[in-house]
């Protein structure tokens, strides 16, 4: 039966209480559930009784409920009830009421307040060895809460120990506030669950705090030996915008109740850290039209009793206390709720008979896993390879390479046959993708510069995270060439599995990077593998696997392993964005997964027809003196080595494709692929002897042109292709559009879904290229324009600048520089001016 302190559905019927005197008796507050903790001679045990508070505390100026967060301690035959309330001065205090029978209460008035604090409430009281400890929420201004501790010998006279637990590190999930503790003393230690936030809702009145339209609470966990010094669990133990939880121990298990607008949610755990949602325990019902507030579970006379604040209105102080008895099979809570809950939940809704809720609970719980959640935005998977040229994929018609999983996705999506990079180098173009901007705007011009905190918040993953997406990063970060700078990127990802420098292909199976939990986003995630034959260890750039005892491949195995962990631990009520930044096929090419050994066996590798010594000798001095010249000449001088190099390069791509296949299989196994959009491209292309070059960097087609597709598995296409000019930052804009977010003017990209939806739209006729990194003079800095038919290049490192102009229709290998031909002066001037115009637009 539903019970409440009501004689009518919306009227409070207070139990008798002898009022204490107070000068600040006009209150506004929140009435919530009640907990009674009754210690035995040897340990703390739990017992709960319904209780009510002083009428003054209920009847504020608007006649609403006004007392909140009670916690009741049973000592001998006396009940001590602590609760928070707000006075007319706007400040919160902690009050005490006592009772002999739980029916008639004497108000002891304020027993704890701290001079100068705005916010003192949410008490959680435990008694250990006769000593009283009260953990509470405190705030100096606004509601940017921390957790404090007060101690007492008698439960009435409290000594404040001050703040004992504050917000987390900057940019962490609880960087703004922590509060509303729920504390148990268990197995000789204090265990605390608490609310945390990194921002407040946009409507919050606190003008000092960080605001976000998608601010969400999460539940954290910490342990302490003395209640003063706490060891913080690195990541939330409960998401789903969870908060105001109460945790109790029942039959050796931990049970968590969670407030929600739907009613009371519940979860179970064997250790208090890894929780399994059990769905809806009790729906809100018409008696609580706006949900259950701060639910509390306890046992009374061998009967489980659920207490909750019945939310009667949308305002935070329009709640009334209610309770119901339930039968809770805690030992079987690790199984499906619909199959195992045998509780009888009934409610009394006058007029009319008692209505059983069990069937409703079963139906809701059984459908939780299969029904579409309210947030139906698609999951997004961004696959970003490293140094992959446009033709190095099976779906491009290359029969020498094996990429079945990328091919299958491309077949169901739209392939962009003219896909180009903004900058042909890994660090800068990764920054381009993450920011949606060119280097002239985001400022990353080398391997050492990093994003500011504000830039990260405004990046594509930062915007998605603020909009409610759960974000995850895997693989090569590449921005900032140190471990410390790399870790800055973790600030905008809920799951972080990035590594610094070039990221290594092989790791020991027990490497720290392989083992660690990416939800922690900690700095203790770096590879600690032994040195290779050259003496390079850990995150230093290593080659080969000979010194490893049980090597596993980063792209084929480790990234899928981390992706599985993310999918296992993610919040199922939120859409996600996984950014898979593979290392493949960046050198060393020979470090492919052994499973791909036979993929190129017996095949002749395709060598570009233009990759000849004669063509190389036609290149200008600025090209012949550049960084990629030596590698390219090595390939041209040794055809067998050229064949082996391409074979290894293809095996590396196949290793990545294996990883893609494993991740897609995991998505399918979890039923997530049908609401997922997959995007694919590379950070730059790669020369295979063309123009006498290896590597990338320059504005020739093999370096500039990359593979790309968009596959929306919600509405598969049939081998669709587009010949429009697509650039890296289009993928940035598309991710935002897929998430339902506006594309800011600061982003230099177009929404690719306009092409997949076959809309009649105007698309770009040209694109700007910007390569500002000179590598100590070994790479010529370059800007230029790629139109539908021509390429204009300006080597800005030269004095005066050296120019090239190619007609890509009549000269696809770009061997004839038209910039020196007077016949093309008009076109040269046109593209020169267009280059200047585009450069100004992307600054």
N, C-alpha and C positions, 0 to 999 in steps of 0.2 A: 504494500500500500504506500502511496505517496503521503507523507506527513509534512506539515509545515506549521509554522507559528501563525497560522491564518485561521480565522473563523469564516472568512469569505475569500474567494480566490485572490483578491487584490488588497485585502485589509489585514494589517498586522494585529494580532491579539497578544500583546506582551504578557509574559508571566510576571507575578508579583516580584518587586525588587525594592529594597530600601535605599533611596537615593542618598548619595554623598553630596557634600557641598562642592560647588565649583563656580568660578567667576567667568569661565569661558564656555558655558554650557550650551550655547547655540552651535550646533555642529553640522557639518556636511561630510558624509563618508560613504563607505561601501560595506554592506553586510555580506559576510561570506560564511563558509562552513566552520564547524567547531571541532577541535581535537582535544581529547583528554588523554594524558599520558599518566598511567598509574604505576609507579615503581614498586616492585616487590623487594624483599630483603636483599636479593642478590643481583637482580638485573632489571632493566627497564622493560616493562610490558605495555601493551596497548589496550586501552578500553575506551569506549566512546559513549557519550550520552548526549541527547539533544539539549540545547541550552538557548537562552535568550538574554538579551542585553537590556540595559536601563532604557526606559521609554525616552528619556532625553536624547539618548544616542540615536534613536530611531527618528525622532521628530525634529528635523532641521527646519529651516525657514520655509521649505517647500513641502514639508510633510513626508519626506522620503527617508529610506533607510540611511543610517549614518555611521555605523561602526563596522570595522572590517578587520580581516586577517587575525581572527582569534586563535589562541593556542592555550589549552587547558592542562594543567598539571594536577594530578591527584596526590595529595600528601596526607597520609593517615585517613581521616574522615572528612577532610576539607578539599574543596575544588578551587583551584586558582586559575582564573580565566584572564589571559592577557589579550589585548586587542588594540588596534590602531584606530585613531579618530582624528578628525581635523577640526580645529577651533575657528572661531570667527576671525582670528588674525591670519588665517590661511596656512598655519603651520600644523604639522602632524605630531602627535604625542602617542605614547603607549600607556594604556589604562589597565586597571585591574578590577575585576569583580570576583567575589568569592561566594561559595554556596556550600551548604551541608548536604543537600539532596539533589542538586541540579535543577531544581524548579524555582526556588526562591533565591534571588541573588542580591548581594549587598555590593553597591558600587563603592570601590575604594578610591575612585578618581585617578588622576594621573600619578603613575609610579615611576615613569622614566621619561625624561626629555633632556636634550642637550642644548645648552645655551648657544645661540648663533646658528643652529641648523634649521633648515626649512622643513626637512622631511625626516621623521623618525617613526617608523611603523613596521608592519609585516613581521612580528616577532615569531621566532621559532625557538622554543624553550626546551632544554634537556637538563636532567639532573644526573650528575656523575659523582659518586662517592659523597653524597650529601651536599655538593656544591651546585648552585644554579647557574646556568649559562644561557644567556639570551642572545641569539644571533638576529640581527634586525637590518632593515634597509635604512640608509641615511643619505642625505644630500644637503650640501651647503646652500645651493641655489637651484631653482628649477626642479627638474626631476632627473638630473644626471647622477644616478644612484651609485652608491658603493655599499658594502656590507660591513657592519660593525659588530662589536661584541660587548656585552655588559655582563657583570658577574654579581652574585648575591649569595649571602649565607641564609637568608630567610624568605626570599621571594618577593620582598617588599622594598628593601633598601638596595639600590643597584649602583654599582661603580662602573662607569664607562671605561672600557679599554680602547676605545677609538676604532678607527677603521682597521680591519684585519684582512680585507679582500677587496681589491679594486679592479677597474677595467683591465682588459688585456692589452697587448701591444698595439701600437698604431696600425690601422688598416686590418686588424683582426676582427673576427665576427662579434666580439664583445668589447670593442674598443671605446664605445661611448659610455656604457653603464653596465652594472651588474646589480642584482637585487632580488627580493622576494625569496629568501633562502628557505629550503626545507632540509633540516638537519637530523640525522640519526647518529646515535653513539653505538657503534657496532664493532665487535671483535677488537676492542681496545683502541679504536680510532673514531674520529668524527668524519662522517661522510655527508657532503653537502651537494644538493642540486639547486640550481639558481637560474634566474632569468638573465639573459644578456642581449644587448643590441649594439649595432654599430651606427645606427641613426634612429631618429624619431620619425613618426609619420608626419607628412607635410602639414597636417592640420593641428599638430601639437602646439600648445601656446608658448612653450619654452623658446624664447628667441635666441638663446645662446647655443643651443645644441645643433648638431648636423641634422638636416632633414632629408627625407627621401620619400617619394610617393609610394615606394614599395618596401618601406621599413618593415622588418620582421623580427620577431623574437626567436631565440633558440634557447635550449636548456643546456647549461654546462654542468660539469661535475668536478669536485675537488675533494681532497682528503687532508686530514691534519691529525697530528698526534696530540696537540695541546689546544686546538681551537684558535691559535694565534697565527701560526705559520702554516700556509696551505700549499699543497702541491696541486697545481691546476692541470686537469686533463687537457691536452692541447686543442681538441676540437669539440664542437657540440656533441652531446650524446642524444639529442632529440632535435629535429628540425620541424618542418610543417608549420612554421610560425607558432611554435608551441611556447607556453609560458604558464605561470601561476600553477605549477604542478605541485602535487603532494606525493611523496614516496613513503611507502611503508613496507615492512617485511611480514610476509604471510607464508607460513609453512615452508620456510627456507628460500622463498623466492621474493624478489623485489617487485612491487606493483606500483605503477605510476598512473595517476589520474591527471588528465589534461583538460583544461577548460576549453570550450569551443561554442560557437553559435549553434552548432548542431545538437549539442548536449554534452554529455561526458564521454570523452575518449579515454581509452586505457591502453597500457603497454606493460609488458613483463620483461624481466631480465634475471639472469642467474647471477650476474656480478655487479649490477647497478650501472654498467657502462654501455654494454651492447644490448640495445632494447629492440623488442619485436612488437610492432603495433598490432593490437588486437581489434582495432576498429572502434565502433560505437558501442559503448556499454549501455547507455540509456539516452534515448532521444529527448530533445528539449520539451516537446509537448506544448499544448496551448497554455499551460500554467507558467511556462517560462518561454515566451515567444521569441526572446532574443538570446536564448542559450543558457548554459550553466556556467557559473562563475566560481572559480577556486574550489573544485570538488574535492572531497576528502573521504577516504575509505577507512573503516575501522570495524571492530568486532564487538558486538554487544550481546552478552548472554548467548554465545555461540552462533550469533547471526551477524553476517556482514551488513553493515549499514553505510549507505552512500549519502553524504551530506553535500549540499551545493547551494550556491546563491542562485535563486531563480531570477533571471534578468527580465524584468517587466517592461523595460523601455530601452531606448538607445543610449541614454545617458549613463555614465559609469556609476552613478549613485542611485539607480532605480532598481535595486535588487532586494529580494526577500529570501530568508532562509527556508529550505525545504529538505526533506530526506526521504529515502526509500530503503527498504530492506531487500537484499539480493543474496542469492546463493552463488558463490564465485568459485569455480573449480581451478584453483591456482596451479595445482600440480600439472594440469593439462594445458596450460596457457601457451605452450610453445606450438601447439597444433592449431588448426584452423578454428576460428571462433564459431563459425556457423555449425561445425560438427560437434563441438565440445561444450559450448555454453549451455548449461541446463538450469540457469538461474530463472526464477520466476520474478519478473519485474511487472508490477501492476501499478496502476495509478487510479486515483479517484477524481473524476472530472464531473462534479455535479452540474446539471442533473445527468443521470445516466448510470449504468452499471460500471463496475470495475472492468477495465479493458486490459487483456494480457498484452504485454510488450515483447515477450520472448520471440514470437514469430517475426515481429518487425525487426528486432535486433538481429535475428538470424538472416533475414533477407538482406538487410543492409550490410552485414558483415560478409555474407557470401558474395555479394556483388562488389565489394570494395576493390578487389583485385581486377575484376573484369570490366567494370563500368568506366566510362570516360569521365575523368575528373573535370571539375569546372574550368580549369585552365587548359584549353585545347590547343594552345599554340604548339607548333611542331618542335620536336627535338632537332638539333642541328649538329651535324658532324662535319668539321672542316678538315680535310686531308691536305697537308702541305708537305710536299717532298722537297728534296734539296739537290739542285744541279740536274734536274731531269729535263732533257730536251724534248721538243714537241713530238718527235717521231718515235720516242723510246717507250712505247706502250702498244699493246696488242691491238686495241681497237682502232689505232691509226693505220692499220694495214701492215704492221711489222710482224712477219711470221717467225722471225728469229727470237723474239722475246716472249716470255710466258707471264701473262698478267690476267688470269681468268677472272679474278674478283673485281678488279677495276673495269675490265671489259663488260662484266655483267651489269655493273652499275651504269656505265656509259650507255649501254644498250637500252636501259629504261629511262634515261634522261636526255639532256641536250648537250651535245659536244660542241665546244667552241673551237672552230678550226683556225681562227685568227686570235689566239690568246697570247698576250704579251705582258712582260713585267714592266713596272715603273722604273725599277733600278735593278740591274743584273748583278747583284751581290747579296749574300745571305743576310747579313746583319741589317742592312738598310731596308731591303725589301720585306723582311719580316716586320720591321717597324712600320713599313707602308701598310701591310695587311692589317696589323693590329690597330693602327690608328685610323686607317682609311685616308691617309694623307701622303703627300710627297715629302722628301727630306727638307725642302725649303720651308715647310710649315712645321713638321714635328721636330726637326733639329737633330735627328740622328744621322750623322754623316760619316761615322767610322765604327770600329768595333768596340769602342770604349765609352762612348756617350750613352746615357740611359734616359728613360722617361722620368719626368717628375711625378710625384704622387698625384697631382692634379691631372696630368696627362693620362695616367693609368686609369683614373676614375672616369675620364672622358673617352677612353679607348673603347673599341668594340666589345671586348669581354666585360669591361667596367660598366658600360651602359646596359648590357644584357643582365649582369648581376643585379644592378639597381632596379631592373624591370622585373625581377622575380625569377630569372633563369638561374639554374645551378650550373656553374662553370667549371670546366676541368681542362688542364693543360698536360700534355704528354710529349716528352722528347726534347728536341734541341731548341732552346730559347734563343741564343745567339746574339742578344742585345746586351752589351756590357761584358767585357771579356774576363770577368772575375767571378768567383762563386758568390761574393757578397752582392755584386751588382745584378747577377742573375736572379738571386732570391727576391729582389725587389718586385719582380713580375708576379710572385705568388699573391700579392696583395689583392688582385682582382679575380682570383680563382678559388673556388671552394675545395677543389682537389688539385694538388700540385705535384706533378711528376716530371718537372723540368730539370735539365742538367746544364752546367756551364760549358764554356768553350765549344769544341766541336762535337761533344758527346761521343762516347765510344761504342763501338758495335758489340763487343763481347764483354760479358761480366760473369763473375762467379755466381753460381746459383744462390749463395748466401751473402752476396754483396749488399751493403747497406742500402744502396739505391733500389735494389730488387725487393728487399724486405720491408722497407718502411711504409707507413700508412700515409698516403697522400692527402687525406683529409686534415692531417695536422698542419700541413703547409709549413713545416718547421725547417730550420736550417740544418738539421741533423739528418740530411737525406743524401749526402754526397757519396759518390762511388768510393769505396775503399779497397778496390781490387789491387792485387800485387803488381809489381812492375813488369812491363814487357821486356823483351830482350835488349831494348835500348836503355832500360832503366827508368822508363816513364811509368809512374804509378797513379792510382786513383783517377782524378778528373783530368790529369795531364793527357795529352793526345797520345793514345796507345795504338799499336799496330799488332794484329795477330792475337791468337789465343793459346799459344804454346805454353805459356807459363801458368795457365789457369787449369785447375783440376777438374772442374765441372762447368765449362763455359756454356752460356746461353746467349742467344742473339737478341740485341736490343729491339730491333724493328719487328722481327718475326715473332718474338716471344714475350719480351719484357713490357713493351707498350700494351699489347693485348692483356697481359696480366694485370697491369695497373688499371686498364679500362674496365676489366671485370670487377676489380675492387670498387671502383667508383660506382658502377652500375649496381653493385650489391648494397652499397652503403648510402646511396643517394636518397634524397627526399622524393618519394614517388608521386607526391602531389604537385611537384614543380617540373616544368620542362627543363631540359638541359642543353648545354652546348659543349661538345667535346672538341677540343682543338688538338688534332693529331699531327704534330710537327716531326715527321720522320727525318732521320739522318740520311737515309738512302736517297739517291745513289752517290752521295758525296764520298770522296776518297777517304781512306784507302779502299779502292774498288775490290781488292782481293778479300776483304772481310765480309763476305756474304755468308748466309746461313748454309751449313753443309747439305741441307735437304735440297738445295737448288743446284747441286753439282752437275747433275745430268741434264739440266734444262737447256743448255746450249750445246750439249755433246753432239758432234757430227754435223753441226750447222756452220755454214759460212756466214760470218758476221757482215752486215751491210756497211761498207765503207763509202762515205760521200764521194761522188764522182769529182767534185771540185777540190777534194783534199789531195793536191799534188804539189810537188816541189816547184814546178813551173808557175803555178798560180800563186804560191807563197812568195816567190821572188818579185811579184808584181806589187806587193803591198808597200805602202809608204813607210818611211823610217819610223814614224810615231807608232806604227803597229809592230814592226820588226824589233823595236827596242822595248816592247811591253812585256809584262810578266808572263803571259801565256805562250810566248814564242818558243822558249826552250822545250817545253813539254810537247808542243805541236811538232817541232822538228824531230823529236825522238820518235814519234809515231810515224812520220813520213819517211824517216830513214830506215825503219825496221817494220816491214809489213806484217811479219809474224807477231811482233809485239803489239802492233796495232790491232790485229785480230784478237789477241788475248785480252787486251785492255777493254775492247768493246764487249767481249764475252763476260768478263768480270763485272763490268758496268751493268749489263743486263741481269746477271745473277743477283746483284745488289737490289735492283728494282724488283725482281721476283721475290726477294726476301721481304721487302716492304709489302708487296701484294699479299703474301701469306699472312702478315699481320693484319692487313685490312680484312681479309677473309675471316680470320678468327674473331675480329671485333664485330663484323656484320653477323656472324653466326651467333654471337652472344646476344646481340640486339634481337635477333629473330627468336632465340630461345626464350627471351623474356617478353616477347610480344610487343617490343618497342619499335621494330623496324617500320611498321605500317603508319606510324606518325612521325617519321624521321625524314629530314632532307639532308642529302649528302652533297657536299661541294668538294671539288678536287682541282688543285693546280700546283705549280712548283714555284720556288723562290727565284729561280733563274734557269736558263738553258745551259748548254755545254757544247764546246767545240770538240769535234772529232777530226782535227787536222785541217778543217776548212780555214782558209786565209793563213795557213801555216801555224795555227794556234791550238792550244789546249786551254782548259779553264773556261772563263766566261768574261764578264766585265764590259767588253766593247759592244757597240751598237749594231753588230751584224746579226742577221736572222737567227743563226744557231744559238746565240747567247740570249737574244731578246725574246725568242718565241718558246712557249711552254705548252704542255697539255692543259686542258681544262674542261670540266663539265659540271652540270648541275643536275642532280637526280632527286626529284621529289617523289618519294615512295608512296605518298598519299595519292598521287595521280600519275602513275608511270606513263612515259611516252614510248614511242616505238622508233628507236634509232634516229632521233631528231638531231639535226645539225644546224649551226648558225655560222655564217661567214662574217658577221659583224665584228668590229674591232673591240675586243674585250681586254681589260687591264686588271692588274692585281687588285686595285682598290675597288673595282666593281664587286668583288667577292665580299669586301668589307661592308659596302652599302647593302648588298643582298642579305647578309646575315641580319642586319638591323631590320630590314623590311620584313623578313620572314618572322621575326620576333614581334612584329606589329609596332615597331618604333619608327619615329620620323628620321629621315636622313638629314643630318645637320648640313648647313651650307659649308662647314669646315671640311667636309669629306669630299674628296675628289673621285667620286665613283658613281655608277649608275646601277639601278636595280635590275639584275639579270632575269628576274622572274617576268619582266615585261617581254623578254624574248621567248621564254618558255611558254608563256600564255598566248603567244602569237598575236600580240597586240600590234596594231598599226601605229607605231611610234617613230619619232625621229631619233636616230642614234648618232653617235659621233662619227665624224669623217676622218679624224686624225687623233693621235695621242702623243703626249709629251714624254720624253725619256730624260732622266736626270741621274748621272753617276758622279757624285761629288768626291768619292774616296780615291786618293792618289797613291796610297801605299808607299809613301816616301819616294814618290816620283816613278815608281815601277808600273803604275797603272795610269794611263792618261785620263784625266777628268773629262767628262763628256756631257753634252746636252744634245737634244735633237728632236725631230718630229718624224713619226711614222704615219703616213697617210694610207689610204686604201691601195695606192699604187706605187708610192715612192718613199724613200728613206733619206732624210737629211740629217747629217751628223756634223757637230761642231766640237772639235777637240779644244776645250778651253784651257788646257794645261800648256798649250803651245803659244808662242809669241811670234807673229800674230796667230790667232786661232786658225787651225787647219780645218778645211771643210770637205765633206764628201756628199755626193748626191747620186742615188741609184734609182733606176727604173726597175722595180721588182717584177714587172710583168714581162719585159723583154730581157731582163738580166737577173733571173732569180738567184743566182750565185753571188751577185753583187761584186762583180769583177771589174766593171767599167765605171770609173768615177766621172760623172758628168759635170761636176762643179768647175772643172777647168775648161769646159767646152763652151765657147761664147754663144753657141746656138741655144743653150739652156739657161742663159743669164736671167731671163724673165722668171722662170720657174725657181731658180736659185734665190732670187730676191724675195719672191713670194713666200717661200718656206723659211727663209731667214727671218722675215718679219713675223711669220706665224710662230716660229720658235720663241721669239722674244715675248710675244703676246701670251702664249701658253705658260711660259715661265713665270710671268707676272701673276697669272691667274692662280697658280698653285702655291705661291709664297704664303 
